[in-house]
Structures are given as structure tokens and as C-alpha cells.
Amino acid sequence: MRDKNGLSIKLNQSTLINTTDLHTFLRTRRSIRRFKADPVPDSVIEQILTTATYAPSAHHRQPWRFAVLTDLSTKTKLADAMAVEFQRDLEADSLSPEEIEKKVANSRNRITGAPVVIILCIDMIEMDTYPDAQRQKAEYIMATQSAANAGMQLLLAAHAEGLGSVWVCSPLFAPNVVQQALELSETWEPQAMYFLGYPADIPQPRERKPLEEIIKFF
């Protein structure tokens, strides 16, 4: 059987693929920062984003929003706008002019050099509202966690399509700049940025903390 997007689904409890293969797939995703110049077809981008929307969300409100950049002029406009803010922050951190120039150039080149740039936003317009600050803060965190779920699903969907990708949080430091540069709705709050493309190289896996350091069983 297939769902409305043409994906094969099962009606029973059996898995679609061998669980060992699935674990291998999940563990072979890498953060890719260097891409080939090859463009990514729109159909592939749409497939990735459709899969991302199957992530779980609080109240099933699906508060995630995606701004997709593929043309160089838009990516350059965003990179230039963010560079101004980034440079201001680095100057406040008292970095040397040489360090600032290098960091700003690297940031600009990463945005303009990626075949696809996706800005992940949250939109609180359909989330619940509360009269007290504590519950309203919890609702906001629930929306950001929902968007993070979609972001992780996006990374895995890109991996399934043979693409490399990387997640960066720089929009959190300049949300208004990103909104203005891309002329986004005021309700779209930038949370993260994803670079996608066909990988120029695939790094080796980085060391993970042992489970005994991060888990407490009861």
C-alpha cells in the first residue's frame, strides 16, 4: 500500500526494512560543510520537506515554517545582511580585525556556497495562549521543540536522498535581520539554518560520549 505521497507503507507492525539497516542509516548521517556545485532538483527538495513535516509536533499544530533559498542573489542578500550583524557581535567580543574578517568571510561563503539554504522558523499563531508567563513559556518551548523535530527529520530525509547537510543556529542571533532580508512574515521566527547539497567529501564519524555518562536507568 502507498500513502498520498507515493511512499510505501505497512498496515501491520512489521518494519519496512531490516532494523540493522535502519540503525546503520541513522548512524551514517554526517554534518557536511563542503558541497559540489551541482544543483538540487526542486522535486528532491519538496520530497525532503514533505518528509520533514511528518515529524511529531505539540498539539499537532505543526508550527514549523521553511524559507527555501536556491538562487544566488537571495542567498547573497541574506549573507550580506547577516554579515553586518555578525561583525558587530565579533567586534563587541574584542576579536582582532583579522579574526573578524576571516570569520565573517567564512560565514558569508557558507551561505552563498551551499546549493540549498533552508531557514527553519516557528509560527506561534496557532499555538495555545495562556495568561501566565510560565505556561506561555512552556508553550513557546513546545513549538521550538516541534520545529527541532522537523529539522532533524529534514536532515535524515536529505541523507536518504544522498545529499549532505548541516544544521547551524546563526539565525537565532539575528532573527530580525533574517526576517527583513527575506521579507518573511513577522510571525515567522527564524530558529535555524540548514545547508544542503551533494557532498564534496564525507567526514569520519566523531566520537560519541559513552552511554554510562549520559544515561541514568531507574
N, C-alpha and C positions, 0 to 999 in steps of 0.2 A: 504494500500500500504506500501511496505517496501523499504528502501534505500539499497545501495550496501553493507552496513554493517549489514543488517538484522533488522534495527531499524524501528519501525512503524512510519509512517509519515502521515500527513494530507495534502490534497491539497486545503482545504478551510481555512477560518480564524478562525475556532473553535479551541479551545485548546485541547490537548491530555488528560489533567487531570484537575480536578477542581482547579481553581486558588487559593482557600483557601488551598488546599493540597499542592500546589506548594510553596506558601509562608511559610507554616509550614516546608516543607522540607528544604528550603533555610535557615530558621532561626534556624534550629536544627543542622546545621553543627557546630562542635566544633574543637578546636585545641587539638589534642590528643598527649600526650607525652609518654605514657606508653602503650606498646603493648604486646599481647600474643606472644608466641614463634612460633605459627602456621605460616607456610609459605604461601605466597600468590601465587596462581596459575599464571603461565605465561599468560594464556588466560585472566585472570582478569586484569592483568597489561596492556596487549595490548588493552583491551576494554577501560580502563581508558585513556590511552594515545591517542587512536583514538578519543575519545570524546574531549579531550583537544585540538586536532588540529582543531576542529570546532569553535574555538574562532575567533573573528574578528582580522585582522591584517592590518597594514598600507600597502596600495597598494596591498593587498592580497599577500604579499611576504612571509608570514609565516616564519619569521626569527628565530623562536624557534627551539632549539635542546635539546634532552633529553639524558642524560647518566644514565642508569639504573643499580643499583648495588644490587645484591641479594646474592652473595656469600661472606662469612665472610672474606676471605683473601683480597679481593679487598676493602671491607669496612674498614678493619683494616689498610691497606696500606694508604688509604685516611685519616683516623682518625689520624694516627701517623704523617703524613706529615702536616696536619693542626694543630696538637697539638704543633708542634715546633714553627710555626708562631704565634699561639695564645699565647703561653707562652712568646715569645719575646715581643708581644704587651702589655701583662699584666705587665711584668717587667718594660717596659717603662712608664706605668701608676703608678708605685711605689706601687703596691699592695704587701701585705705581702706574704712570701713564702707559708704560709698555705692557704691563699686565692687563690693564683695562682694554687697550687696543686689541690685544690678542683674544681675550675672552669675548668681546663684542663681535669681532670678526668671525670667530668660530660659531657663535650663536646665529649670526645672520646667515652664514654659509650652510648651516644645518637646515634652516628653514627653506632657503632658496634651492638647496641641492637635493632635497627629497622629492621624488616624483609625486607623492601624495602627502598632504598635510591635513590632518583632521583635528579640529578643535572640539573637544567634548565639553558640553555645557550642561548645567541643570536649569530647569524651569520650575519654580515653586508655585506656579499659578494654579495647578490642580492638586497640590498637596493640602493637607489639613491645616487649619489655623487654630491657635489656642490663645486665650487671654493672658496666660502666664509665660514668662520668659523661659522657664526650664523646659516645659513641654514643647514650646516653639523651637528651642534649640535642638531638642531631640528630633523633631520633625525635619529640620534642616539637615542634620547629620544623616537621617534615614535617606533623604534624597541624594546626598553626596555618595553614600554607600551604594545606593541603587545605580547611580551613574558609574561608580567604580566597577560594579559587577559587569555592566555593559562594556566598559573599557577593557576588562580582562577578556571578555568573550570576543571582543574585536581583535585583540592580539592573537588569540587562538584561531579565529576564523582566517586571519591573514596567513598564519602559519599553515593552515590547511590548504590554502591556495598557492603555497610555495613562495610566499612573499616574506620578506624580512620586515620587522617593525620595531619601534622603540617608543616607550612612554616617557614623557617629560612633564614636569609640573610648572614650567615657567609662566603659563597664563595666570596662575594663582597670584603672582607678584605684580601683574599688570592687567587685571581684568577689564578695567575701563578702557585701557589703550587697545586691547584686543577687540572689545565691543565696537569702539569707534572706527578702528581701521577696517573692520569687516562690515560695518553698518548693521550689526546684529540688533535684534530686539533687546530692549532694556531688561526684559525678563530672562534672557539667556545669559546665565552667569558662567563665564569660562572657568573650567576646572583643570583641564589637562590638554596636552597636545600629543598627537601620535604621528610619527613619520613612517611612511610605508613605501616599499619599493622592492624590486628584485635585488637580493643581497649581492654585494660585491665580494664579500667574504663572510664566513660564519665563524665566530669565535668559539673557543673551547668553553665548556661549562665552568662556571665559577663555583668555588667551594660553598657548600651549604652548612649551616650550623647543625650539629648533631641533635637528634630528637630529644635526647635527655636534657639538653639545655633549654628547650623551648616548650616542653610539654609537662603537664602535671596530671597524672592519672588519679582518679578517685574510685 
